[in-house]
Amino acid sequence: PLCRKAGPFVPIAFAFEPSICPQKPTHVFNPCGHVASKETCERWARTPVYTRNLANQSLCHICPFCATELAGTVTQSDAIMGPSNN
């Protein structure tokens, strides 16, 4: 059987920028799907920036590649890690 219901799938985006992420990508920003190293994801998840909404300026955390506001926590992507070494 194949589920044909639209879901929250977001494709992984490999937009490398050495000045933002010099290490090997191992994690994915949520919800945009851009890949980066764990250190880069954690750094941007901790760095607050002002929102684009001029009427209601507040601090949020964004993806450095597309400026999408981040949701949730930093998680590791099995698609990036490849086969396990168990």
MODELLER restraints for C-alpha pairs under 7 A, 6 or more apart:
rsr = mdl.restraints
at = mdl.atoms
rsr.add(forms.Gaussian(group=physical.xy_distance, feature=features.Distance(at['CA:10:A'], at['CA:32:A']), mean=6.86, stdev=0.5))
rsr.add(forms.Gaussian(group=physical.xy_distance, feature=features.Distance(at['CA:10:A'], at['CA:33:A']), mean=6.15, stdev=0.5))
rsr.add(forms.Gaussian(group=physical.xy_distance, feature=features.Distance(at['CA:11:A'], at['CA:33:A']), mean=6.11, stdev=0.5))
rsr.add(forms.Gaussian(group=physical.xy_distance, feature=features.Distance(at['CA:12:A'], at['CA:33:A']), mean=4.60, stdev=0.5))
rsr.add(forms.Gaussian(group=physical.xy_distance, feature=features.Distance(at['CA:12:A'], at['CA:34:A']), mean=5.91, stdev=0.5))
rsr.add(forms.Gaussian(group=physical.xy_distance, feature=features.Distance(at['CA:12:A'], at['CA:35:A']), mean=6.88, stdev=0.5))
rsr.add(forms.Gaussian(group=physical.xy_distance, feature=features.Distance(at['CA:13:A'], at['CA:33:A']), mean=5.54, stdev=0.5))
rsr.add(forms.Gaussian(group=physical.xy_distance, feature=features.Distance(at['CA:13:A'], at['CA:34:A']), mean=4.54, stdev=0.5))
rsr.add(forms.Gaussian(group=physical.xy_distance, feature=features.Distance(at['CA:13:A'], at['CA:35:A']), mean=6.23, stdev=0.5))
rsr.add(forms.Gaussian(group=physical.xy_distance, feature=features.Distance(at['CA:14:A'], at['CA:34:A']), mean=6.08, stdev=0.5))
rsr.add(forms.Gaussian(group=physical.xy_distance, feature=features.Distance(at['CA:14:A'], at['CA:35:A']), mean=5.82, stdev=0.5))
rsr.add(forms.Gaussian(group=physical.xy_distance, feature=features.Distance(at['CA:15:A'], at['CA:34:A']), mean=6.67, stdev=0.5))
rsr.add(forms.Gaussian(group=physical.xy_distance, feature=features.Distance(at['CA:21:A'], at['CA:36:A']), mean=6.05, stdev=0.5))
rsr.add(forms.Gaussian(group=physical.xy_distance, feature=features.Distance(at['CA:21:A'], at['CA:37:A']), mean=6.53, stdev=0.5))
rsr.add(forms.Gaussian(group=physical.xy_distance, feature=features.Distance(at['CA:21:A'], at['CA:40:A']), mean=6.01, stdev=0.5))
rsr.add(forms.Gaussian(group=physical.xy_distance, feature=features.Distance(at['CA:23:A'], at['CA:37:A']), mean=5.77, stdev=0.5))
rsr.add(forms.Gaussian(group=physical.xy_distance, feature=features.Distance(at['CA:24:A'], at['CA:37:A']), mean=5.73, stdev=0.5))
rsr.add(forms.Gaussian(group=physical.xy_distance, feature=features.Distance(at['CA:25:A'], at['CA:35:A']), mean=5.75, stdev=0.5))
rsr.add(forms.Gaussian(group=physical.xy_distance, feature=features.Distance(at['CA:25:A'], at['CA:36:A']), mean=4.21, stdev=0.5))
rsr.add(forms.Gaussian(group=physical.xy_distance, feature=features.Distance(at['CA:25:A'], at['CA:37:A']), mean=4.24, stdev=0.5))
rsr.add(forms.Gaussian(group=physical.xy_distance, feature=features.Distance(at['CA:26:A'], at['CA:35:A']), mean=6.94, stdev=0.5))
rsr.add(forms.Gaussian(group=physical.xy_distance, feature=features.Distance(at['CA:26:A'], at['CA:36:A']), mean=6.10, stdev=0.5))
rsr.add(forms.Gaussian(group=physical.xy_distance, feature=features.Distance(at['CA:26:A'], at['CA:37:A']), mean=5.04, stdev=0.5))
rsr.add(forms.Gaussian(group=physical.xy_distance, feature=features.Distance(at['CA:26:A'], at['CA:38:A']), mean=6.25, stdev=0.5))
rsr.add(forms.Gaussian(group=physical.xy_distance, feature=features.Distance(at['CA:26:A'], at['CA:76:A']), mean=6.45, stdev=0.5))
rsr.add(forms.Gaussian(group=physical.xy_distance, feature=features.Distance(at['CA:26:A'], at['CA:77:A']), mean=6.58, stdev=0.5))
rsr.add(forms.Gaussian(group=physical.xy_distance, feature=features.Distance(at['CA:26:A'], at['CA:80:A']), mean=5.59, stdev=0.5))
rsr.add(forms.Gaussian(group=physical.xy_distance, feature=features.Distance(at['CA:26:A'], at['CA:81:A']), mean=6.17, stdev=0.5))
rsr.add(forms.Gaussian(group=physical.xy_distance, feature=features.Distance(at['CA:27:A'], at['CA:35:A']), mean=5.63, stdev=0.5))
rsr.add(forms.Gaussian(group=physical.xy_distance, feature=features.Distance(at['CA:27:A'], at['CA:36:A']), mean=5.51, stdev=0.5))
rsr.add(forms.Gaussian(group=physical.xy_distance, feature=features.Distance(at['CA:27:A'], at['CA:37:A']), mean=5.66, stdev=0.5))
rsr.add(forms.Gaussian(group=physical.xy_distance, feature=features.Distance(at['CA:27:A'], at['CA:38:A']), mean=5.63, stdev=0.5))
rsr.add(forms.Gaussian(group=physical.xy_distance, feature=features.Distance(at['CA:27:A'], at['CA:75:A']), mean=6.21, stdev=0.5))
rsr.add(forms.Gaussian(group=physical.xy_distance, feature=features.Distance(at['CA:27:A'], at['CA:76:A']), mean=4.63, stdev=0.5))
rsr.add(forms.Gaussian(group=physical.xy_distance, feature=features.Distance(at['CA:27:A'], at['CA:77:A']), mean=5.38, stdev=0.5))
rsr.add(forms.Gaussian(group=physical.xy_distance, feature=features.Distance(at['CA:28:A'], at['CA:34:A']), mean=5.56, stdev=0.5))
rsr.add(forms.Gaussian(group=physical.xy_distance, feature=features.Distance(at['CA:28:A'], at['CA:35:A']), mean=4.39, stdev=0.5))
rsr.add(forms.Gaussian(group=physical.xy_distance, feature=features.Distance(at['CA:28:A'], at['CA:36:A']), mean=6.21, stdev=0.5))
rsr.add(forms.Gaussian(group=physical.xy_distance, feature=features.Distance(at['CA:28:A'], at['CA:75:A']), mean=6.74, stdev=0.5))
rsr.add(forms.Gaussian(group=physical.xy_distance, feature=features.Distance(at['CA:28:A'], at['CA:76:A']), mean=6.66, stdev=0.5))
rsr.add(forms.Gaussian(group=physical.xy_distance, feature=features.Distance(at['CA:28:A'], at['CA:77:A']), mean=6.26, stdev=0.5))
rsr.add(forms.Gaussian(group=physical.xy_distance, feature=features.Distance(at['CA:29:A'], at['CA:35:A']), mean=6.34, stdev=0.5))
rsr.add(forms.Gaussian(group=physical.xy_distance, feature=features.Distance(at['CA:29:A'], at['CA:41:A']), mean=6.72, stdev=0.5))
rsr.add(forms.Gaussian(group=physical.xy_distance, feature=features.Distance(at['CA:29:A'], at['CA:63:A']), mean=6.60, stdev=0.5))
rsr.add(forms.Gaussian(group=physical.xy_distance, feature=features.Distance(at['CA:29:A'], at['CA:74:A']), mean=6.91, stdev=0.5))
rsr.add(forms.Gaussian(group=physical.xy_distance, feature=features.Distance(at['CA:30:A'], at['CA:70:A']), mean=5.72, stdev=0.5))
rsr.add(forms.Gaussian(group=physical.xy_distance, feature=features.Distance(at['CA:30:A'], at['CA:71:A']), mean=5.64, stdev=0.5))
rsr.add(forms.Gaussian(group=physical.xy_distance, feature=features.Distance(at['CA:30:A'], at['CA:72:A']), mean=6.90, stdev=0.5))
rsr.add(forms.Gaussian(group=physical.xy_distance, feature=features.Distance(at['CA:31:A'], at['CA:70:A']), mean=6.29, stdev=0.5))
rsr.add(forms.Gaussian(group=physical.xy_distance, feature=features.Distance(at['CA:31:A'], at['CA:71:A']), mean=6.18, stdev=0.5))
rsr.add(forms.Gaussian(group=physical.xy_distance, feature=features.Distance(at['CA:32:A'], at['CA:68:A']), mean=6.67, stdev=0.5))
rsr.add(forms.Gaussian(group=physical.xy_distance, feature=features.Distance(at['CA:41:A'], at['CA:74:A']), mean=6.55, stdev=0.5))
rsr.add(forms.Gaussian(group=physical.xy_distance, feature=features.Distance(at['CA:42:A'], at['CA:74:A']), mean=6.68, stdev=0.5))
rsr.add(forms.Gaussian(group=physical.xy_distance, feature=features.Distance(at['CA:44:A'], at['CA:61:A']), mean=6.66, stdev=0.5))
rsr.add(forms.Gaussian(group=physical.xy_distance, feature=features.Distance(at['CA:44:A'], at['CA:62:A']), mean=6.74, stdev=0.5))
rsr.add(forms.Gaussian(group=physical.xy_distance, feature=features.Distance(at['CA:44:A'], at['CA:63:A']), mean=6.85, stdev=0.5))
rsr.add(forms.Gaussian(group=physical.xy_distance, feature=features.Distance(at['CA:45:A'], at['CA:61:A']), mean=5.63, stdev=0.5))
rsr.add(forms.Gaussian(group=physical.xy_distance, feature=features.Distance(at['CA:47:A'], at['CA:61:A']), mean=6.15, stdev=0.5))
rsr.add(forms.Gaussian(group=physical.xy_distance, feature=features.Distance(at['CA:48:A'], at['CA:59:A']), mean=5.52, stdev=0.5))
rsr.add(forms.Gaussian(group=physical.xy_distance, feature=features.Distance(at['CA:48:A'], at['CA:60:A']), mean=5.15, stdev=0.5))
rsr.add(forms.Gaussian(group=physical.xy_distance, feature=features.Distance(at['CA:48:A'], at['CA:61:A']), mean=4.98, stdev=0.5))
rsr.add(forms.Gaussian(group=physical.xy_distance, feature=features.Distance(at['CA:49:A'], at['CA:59:A']), mean=5.19, stdev=0.5))
rsr.add(forms.Gaussian(group=physical.xy_distance, feature=features.Distance(at['CA:49:A'], at['CA:60:A']), mean=5.49, stdev=0.5))
rsr.add(forms.Gaussian(group=physical.xy_distance, feature=features.Distance(at['CA:49:A'], at['CA:61:A']), mean=6.11, stdev=0.5))
rsr.add(forms.Gaussian(group=physical.xy_distance, feature=features.Distance(at['CA:50:A'], at['CA:57:A']), mean=6.21, stdev=0.5))
rsr.add(forms.Gaussian(group=physical.xy_distance, feature=features.Distance(at['CA:50:A'], at['CA:58:A']), mean=5.48, stdev=0.5))
rsr.add(forms.Gaussian(group=physical.xy_distance, feature=features.Distance(at['CA:50:A'], at['CA:59:A']), mean=4.49, stdev=0.5))
rsr.add(forms.Gaussian(group=physical.xy_distance, feature=features.Distance(at['CA:50:A'], at['CA:60:A']), mean=6.17, stdev=0.5))
rsr.add(forms.Gaussian(group=physical.xy_distance, feature=features.Distance(at['CA:51:A'], at['CA:57:A']), mean=5.86, stdev=0.5))
rsr.add(forms.Gaussian(group=physical.xy_distance, feature=features.Distance(at['CA:51:A'], at['CA:58:A']), mean=5.75, stdev=0.5))
rsr.add(forms.Gaussian(group=physical.xy_distance, feature=features.Distance(at['CA:51:A'], at['CA:59:A']), mean=6.07, stdev=0.5))
rsr.add(forms.Gaussian(group=physical.xy_distance, feature=features.Distance(at['CA:51:A'], at['CA:60:A']), mean=6.31, stdev=0.5))
rsr.add(forms.Gaussian(group=physical.xy_distance, feature=features.Distance(at['CA:60:A'], at['CA:69:A']), mean=6.68, stdev=0.5))
rsr.add(forms.Gaussian(group=physical.xy_distance, feature=features.Distance(at['CA:61:A'], at['CA:69:A']), mean=5.71, stdev=0.5))
rsr.add(forms.Gaussian(group=physical.xy_distance, feature=features.Distance(at['CA:61:A'], at['CA:70:A']), mean=5.62, stdev=0.5))
rsr.add(forms.Gaussian(group=physical.xy_distance, feature=features.Distance(at['CA:62:A'], at['CA:68:A']), mean=5.29, stdev=0.5))
rsr.add(forms.Gaussian(group=physical.xy_distance, feature=features.Distance(at['CA:62:A'], at['CA:69:A']), mean=4.34, stdev=0.5))
rsr.add(forms.Gaussian(group=physical.xy_distance, feature=features.Distance(at['CA:62:A'], at['CA:70:A']), mean=5.17, stdev=0.5))
rsr.add(forms.Gaussian(group=physical.xy_distance, feature=features.Distance(at['CA:63:A'], at['CA:69:A']), mean=6.52, stdev=0.5))
rsr.add(forms.Gaussian(group=physical.xy_distance, feature=features.Distance(at['CA:63:A'], at['CA:70:A']), mean=6.38, stdev=0.5))
